[in-house]
Amino acid sequence: MEIRPYAGSCWAPTGKPQRLPATYTRYHGVRHLLAGLDLKTDNLFGVIRRHKRSKEFLGFLKVIRRRYPDERRLIIILDNFSTHRTKDNREWCKKNGVWMIPTATDASWMNRIESHFGAIHYFVLKNSYPENHEDLKTRIREHLKWRNKNRRDPDLLRIQNRMYVA
């Protein structure tokens, strides 16, 4: 996610559309949302990090592990990003009762969390121009809280169902 204008739609009067700046700078870099979906409780959670390296992913695994009792085995379905499968991450998972299951190559549609990213784009990013990364982070956190309280909202379900997920 980057600080830039995101196109969308609005109720502007005919002939006076809302304009987005044609140019922008990326002085602030990008941020990465590491997200998880608990299939049993249907809760979506995530952290936003400056980098998407192996150590950030390992930190996210530790956040997930703290959410559940130690005696409970966790099965985490992930995409095939190389930072997920480093030796340090595999060893930590083996010691802490976490199984990492990769989806097939080019098959992100098999991962149930993917449909939620479309909803984040629709409700948080679309038709916005965040001022800075803190503003963007706040908006995403608010959306995650709202989503977990309103997981049966018809608009949310409509957006999520647009994406085919096995």
N, C-alpha and C positions, 0 to 999 in steps of 0.2 A: 504494500500500500504506500502510496506516495502523496505528497501534498500537491495536488493539481486539481483543476476543475473537472468534475465528472458530469457528463451530459445526462439529461433527463427530460422530463416534461413538466409543464406548469400551466397554470390557468391565466397566462398573460393575455391581455386584450389582443384581438386580431391586428396584425400589422405592427405590434410592439412586443416582439418576443424577448424573453430573457436572454441576455447575451453572456457567453463565457469568454474569458480572455483567450486570445489566439495564441499567446505565448506565455510561458511561465518558466521559472528556473527551478532546478532541483538541488538547491543548496543544502537542503536538509536531509537528503538521502531517502531511503525507504525504510519501512517497518514491516515485520512479518508476523502474521497471526498464527500461532500454534494452537490448534483447537482440538477438543475432544468431545465425544458424544457418548454419554452413558446410555446404552440401549435399554437397560432395565428401568431406569427412572426417566428416560427421555430428557435428561438435562444436558445442555450444551455449555461448555466452559472453555476458556482460552486465556492465553497470555500473549502479550505483544512484545516482541524483541527486536532489537536493532539489527541483529544478524541471524542467519539461519544455518548455523554450523552445528557440528556434532555436539559441542559442549552445551549449546542452548537447548538442543533436543534432549540431551541427557538431563538437564535441569527440568525440562517439562515432564519427562518420565518420572522424576522424583516428586514433582507436584502431584501427578496422577497417583503414584504409589501412596502418598500421604492421605489421599481421600478415602482409602479402603483399609480394612484390617490387614495386618501382615500375613495372617494365615490364609487369606483369600488369594487365589491365583488370578492374575489379570491377563486377559487376552486382548491385545491391541492390534487392530487392523490398520495398516499404513500403506502409503504409496511406496514406490520404489526409489525414493530419493536416497542418494548415496550416504548422506550423513546419518541415516537411520541405522545402517548396518555396520558401523565401525566396530572394531574389536572391543573398545571400552564399553560401548553401549550393549553389545551382546553379553559381555561378562557381567555387567551390572544387572541386566535382566535375568540372567541365569541365577545369580545370587539372591535376587529379590522376588522371585516368583512371578515374573512377567514374561509372557510369550508374545513375541512380535511376529505377526503374520502379514507378509507383503501381499498386496493385490497383484494380479497379473499385469505385465507390462502393457501400457496403453489401455488400461481397463479401470480408470478412476471411477467410472459409473458403478462399479461393484462396491464401492465404499460408501456407506450410508450417510456419512457426514457431508459429502459433496453437495447434496441438495441444500444444505443449510448455508453454504457460502453464497449461493445465488440470492437467498433471502437477505444476507448481510449486505450484499451489493445493492439490492433493491431498496431496503429500508434505511441504510446508513450512508451509502456512497452516492446513489443516484441523485442527480440534480443538487449536488453540494460542492462546496469549495472550502474545505477545512482550512483554518488559519495556520495551524501548526500540528505537529504530531500529538501533542497532549490533547488538543481538541478532538482529533480523530480517535485517539485511544479512549477518551471519555465517551464519545458517541458509540463506539463498539461495545464498551462495557455496559452502557445503558441498554443497548439493544439485547445483549445476552441476558441481562436481568429480566427485561420485558418479555423476551422470547420464552424463558423458563416459566414465567408466571402465566403466559398466554399461549401455551403450545398448541391449543386447539383453535386459535383465532382463524377464521375463514380466509382472510387475506394472506396470512402467513402460510397456511396449508396450500393455498392456490399457487403461491410462488414456489414453494418447495416441490410441489407435484409437477411443475413444469419440467423439472430435470428427471430423467429416468434413472432410477437407482434400483438395483436388484434387491 
